[in-house]
């Protein structure tokens, strides 16, 4: 791969890689448009037709690469023409495919609103549903991503702007690949995103000599500040200080890690009287769940089935690792002058503990059990 306008002899793998990206990606982009148009009676054939088509495309790309290598080795073929044709096919199917995803976002097809997802609990959603919910929350964000995909695709169609199109699209596609992999979007979708990212990477590597030369000759013309020791020290501290700050902060937060989680109130007494199991329906102080969060956040929820912000109480907490004592800070009476309430913790185990505290002049005792420890 080079940018000099002539194509030197390459190894078989390089030929196979280009053939695979151009042919398999091209076939897949065509399937993306054709298969959804199948009549309802033929939908059962969509998956097998797609798989068979991709297998044939893969086998054809393998055969073409061997044929290309054989002809080039025997000097009976113009290898540059093969390279130009396959690279052109690669550019055009990338522009075709990526622009389709871009227009889907503009027309609100991609990340479309889902009514059943809207009424589902977060912990019941799949990775794909969470992703669609997050990106579909803002139509403005979808438009921006879609425009990047469309503009980048247009740039791929012209030889003079290929590199600009690759630079525009590659960060977007790389981010999509990571989301598809780590959020379990689906093997076919992940495969497609990987193929597109590899295709863009191939086009970028074709200009690697120009890119390296550009960065090699680039030099900041502004004068330096201070001497070498000052600059080196400043660079070190710019990374070291944030590292030390976050490390200490993380250590401080994690001191109360053993309490983090969702705690079910198994039994609650107020001033010596047992609070009934159904009292939470009328009494918002009859807590059924206590959420012990990181960064000093604690939420008391009366609803045993789901968290309801309007009926729950937010408090902060302070934990002393040396004395193993806990204090909660209530903002209920006066947010400007919150109450600091000592909490006595007894019989603490990994999955259970007992609390005694005074809240609103009431003595509260609770037996807590950790859910999903």
DAGISUL-V452480 format. One record per pair of residues at least 4 apart in sequence whose ideal C-beta (glycine too) atoms are under 7 Angstrom apart, sorted by sequence separation. I is the first residue (numbers start at 1). GAP is how many residues later the second one is. D is the distance in Angstrom with one decimal. If there is no record, write none. Layout:
i: <I	I>
gap: <GAP	GAP>
d: <D	D>
This chain:
i: <10	12	13	14	15	16	17	18	19	20	21	22	23	24	25	26	27	28	30	31	38	45	46	47	48	49	50	51	52	53	54	55	56	57	58	59	60	61	62	63	64	65	66	67	68	69	70	79	80	81	82	83	84	85	86	87	88	89	90	91	92	93	94	95	96	98	99	100	101	102	103	108	114	115	116	120	125	126	127	128	129	130	131	132	133	138	139	140	141	142	143	144	145	146	147	148	149	150	151	152	161	162	163	164	165	166	169	170	171	172	173	174	175	176	177	178	179	185	186	187	188	189	190	191	192	193	194	195	196	197	198	199	200	201	202	207	208	209	210	211	212	213	214	226	228	229	230	231	232	233	234	236	237	239	240	241	242	243	244	245	246	247	248	249	250	269	275	279	293	308	331	334	349	358	10	38	71	72	104	105	120	125	180	185	226	269	270	293	303	307	320	348	358	359	2	71	104	105	135	155	156	179	269	280	292	301	333	347	72	135	224	268	279	291	301	319	331	347	357	38	117	125	280	290	291	303	330	345	346	101	155	156	180	181	302	317	318	329	330	356	155	180	290	291	317	345	355	35	275	301	317	318	329	330	355	117	289	300	317	343	344	152	155	180	287	288	299	300	315	316	327	328	354	355	35	68	287	288	315	327	343	35	287	288	289	299	300	315	327	328	353	117	152	177	286	288	327	341	352	151	152	176	177	298	326	341	352	114	268	284	298	341	351	352	31	268	297	298	313	326	351	148	149	173	177	296	111	296	31	265	280	296	351	113	149	173	174	265	280	350	111	112	148	173	264	265	280	111	264	265	27	28	263	27	145	173	262	263	284	262	263	328	330	24	27	170	298	108	111	169	261	110	260	24	259	260	23	24	166	170	260	23	24	105	106	166	20	23	105	166	105	106	20	105	162	253	19	253	103	102	163	16	19	102	16	19	102	103	101	102	131	16	15	99	98	99	102	131	12	15	130	15	98	99	131	98	128	127	128	12	127	128	95	127	128	95	94	95	9	26	256	22	29	255	25	32	91	92	91	255	19	22	26	29	18	22	25	29	32	18	21	9	91	98	7	7	6	7	290	271	270	271	270	269	98	268	97	267	267	265	266	94	266	265	266	264	94	263	264	94	263	263	264	90	261	262	262	90	91	261	90	28	28	25	24	21	25	21	21	21	18	17	121	3	1	3	1	3	2	3>
gap: <4	4	4	4	4	4	4	4	4	4	4	4	4	4	4	4	4	4	4	4	4	4	4	4	4	4	4	4	4	4	4	4	4	4	4	4	4	4	4	4	4	4	4	4	4	4	4	4	4	4	4	4	4	4	4	4	4	4	4	4	4	4	4	4	4	4	4	4	4	4	4	4	4	4	4	4	4	4	4	4	4	4	4	4	4	4	4	4	4	4	4	4	4	4	4	4	4	4	4	4	4	4	4	4	4	4	4	4	4	4	4	4	4	4	4	4	4	4	4	4	4	4	4	4	4	4	4	4	4	4	4	4	4	4	4	4	4	4	4	4	4	4	4	4	4	4	4	4	4	4	4	4	4	4	4	4	4	4	4	4	4	4	4	4	4	4	4	4	4	4	4	4	4	4	5	5	5	5	5	5	5	5	5	5	5	5	5	5	5	5	5	5	5	5	6	6	6	6	6	6	6	6	6	6	6	6	6	6	7	7	7	7	7	7	7	7	7	7	7	8	8	8	8	8	8	8	8	8	8	9	9	9	9	9	9	9	9	9	9	9	10	10	10	10	10	10	10	11	11	11	11	11	11	11	11	12	12	12	12	12	12	13	13	13	13	13	13	13	13	13	13	13	13	13	14	14	14	14	14	14	14	15	15	15	15	15	15	15	15	15	15	16	16	16	16	16	16	16	16	17	17	17	17	17	17	17	17	18	18	18	18	18	18	18	19	19	19	19	19	19	19	20	20	20	20	20	21	21	22	22	22	22	22	23	23	23	23	23	23	23	24	24	24	24	24	24	24	25	25	25	26	26	26	27	27	27	27	27	27	29	29	29	29	30	30	30	30	31	31	31	31	32	32	33	33	33	34	34	34	34	34	37	37	37	37	37	38	38	38	38	40	40	41	41	41	41	42	42	43	44	44	45	45	45	46	46	47	47	48	48	48	49	50	50	51	51	51	52	53	53	53	54	54	54	54	55	55	56	56	57	57	57	58	58	58	61	62	62	63	63	63	64	64	64	65	65	65	65	66	66	67	67	67	67	68	68	68	68	68	69	69	70	71	71	72	73	74	76	78	91	92	92	94	96	98	98	99	99	100	101	101	102	102	103	103	104	105	105	105	106	106	107	107	109	109	109	110	112	112	112	113	164	167	170	171	174	174	177	178	181	184	185	185	203	204	204	205	206	207	207>
d: <4.1	6.1	6.0	6.6	6.1	5.9	6.4	6.0	5.7	5.3	5.4	6.0	6.4	6.2	6.3	6.7	6.4	6.5	5.9	5.2	4.4	5.3	6.3	6.3	6.0	6.1	6.4	6.3	6.4	6.3	6.3	6.4	6.1	6.4	6.6	6.4	6.1	6.4	6.7	6.2	6.0	6.3	6.3	6.3	6.2	6.2	6.5	6.4	6.2	6.2	6.2	6.0	6.2	6.4	6.3	6.5	6.2	6.2	6.3	6.3	6.1	5.9	5.8	5.9	6.7	6.4	6.3	6.5	6.9	6.7	6.0	6.0	6.4	6.9	6.3	5.3	4.1	7.0	6.4	6.3	6.1	6.2	6.2	5.4	6.6	6.9	6.4	6.7	6.4	5.9	6.2	6.7	6.6	6.3	5.9	5.9	6.2	6.6	6.6	6.7	5.8	6.4	6.4	6.4	6.1	5.6	5.7	6.0	6.4	6.5	6.4	6.8	6.5	6.2	6.3	6.0	5.3	4.9	6.4	6.1	6.5	6.5	6.3	6.4	6.5	6.3	6.2	6.3	6.5	6.2	6.4	6.8	6.4	6.3	6.8	5.6	6.1	6.2	6.3	6.6	5.9	6.3	6.4	3.3	6.1	6.2	6.2	6.4	6.4	6.2	6.3	5.5	5.3	6.2	6.2	6.2	6.1	6.1	6.3	6.2	6.0	6.4	6.3	6.3	6.0	6.2	5.0	4.8	4.0	6.1	4.5	6.8	6.8	6.9	6.0	5.8	5.4	5.7	4.1	4.7	5.8	4.9	4.2	6.2	5.8	5.3	5.6	6.6	4.9	6.5	4.9	4.3	5.6	5.3	6.9	3.5	3.8	6.8	6.6	4.2	5.9	6.8	6.6	4.3	5.8	5.3	6.4	6.2	4.7	6.4	6.8	4.4	3.9	6.7	6.7	5.3	4.7	5.1	5.2	5.6	6.6	6.8	5.3	6.8	4.3	6.6	5.8	5.6	4.4	6.4	5.0	4.0	5.6	5.9	5.6	6.1	4.6	4.9	4.6	5.2	3.0	4.1	5.6	6.8	6.6	6.2	6.9	4.9	5.0	4.3	4.9	7.0	5.5	6.0	4.6	5.2	4.5	6.1	6.8	5.8	4.3	4.8	6.3	5.1	4.6	6.7	5.3	4.4	4.8	4.2	5.5	5.0	5.5	6.3	6.8	5.5	6.5	5.8	5.9	6.6	4.8	5.9	5.6	6.6	6.2	5.6	6.9	5.3	5.6	5.7	5.4	5.7	3.7	4.7	5.5	3.9	6.6	5.5	6.5	6.4	3.7	5.0	5.8	4.7	4.5	6.3	5.0	6.5	6.8	5.0	6.9	6.3	6.3	6.9	5.3	6.7	6.6	5.0	6.5	6.1	4.6	6.1	6.8	6.5	5.2	4.9	5.4	5.4	5.9	5.4	3.9	6.8	4.9	6.1	6.5	5.4	5.8	5.3	6.6	6.1	4.5	6.7	5.5	4.6	7.0	6.8	6.9	3.7	6.1	6.6	5.7	6.4	7.0	6.5	6.6	6.0	6.3	4.5	4.7	5.8	6.3	6.9	6.9	6.5	4.1	4.8	6.2	6.6	5.5	5.7	5.8	6.9	5.5	4.6	4.7	7.0	5.2	5.7	5.1	6.6	6.3	5.9	5.9	4.3	6.2	5.0	6.9	4.4	6.7	4.9	5.9	4.7	4.4	3.2	6.0	5.6	4.1	5.9	7.0	4.2	5.4	6.8	4.8	7.0	6.5	4.7	3.3	6.8	5.7	3.9	6.0	3.7	4.3	6.4	5.0	5.2	6.7	5.2	6.1	5.0	6.8	5.7	6.7	3.8	6.6	4.8	6.6	3.5	6.9	4.6	4.2	5.0	4.0	6.6	6.8	4.3	5.7	5.2	6.0	5.5	3.9	4.2	4.5	6.1	6.8	6.5	4.9	6.9	6.9	4.2	6.2	4.3	4.2	5.3	5.0	4.4	5.2	4.1	6.8	7.0	5.5	6.8	6.4	6.3	5.7	4.1	6.4	4.5	6.6	5.6	5.2	5.5	5.9	4.6	6.5	5.0	6.5	7.0	4.2	5.3	4.5	6.2	6.8	6.1	5.1	6.8	5.2	4.2	5.1	6.7	6.8	5.5	5.4	5.4	5.2	4.7	6.7	6.9	6.8	6.8	7.0	6.2	6.8	5.0	6.7	6.7	5.8	6.0	4.8	5.9	6.7	7.0	6.4	6.6	5.6	5.3	4.5	5.8	6.0	5.1>
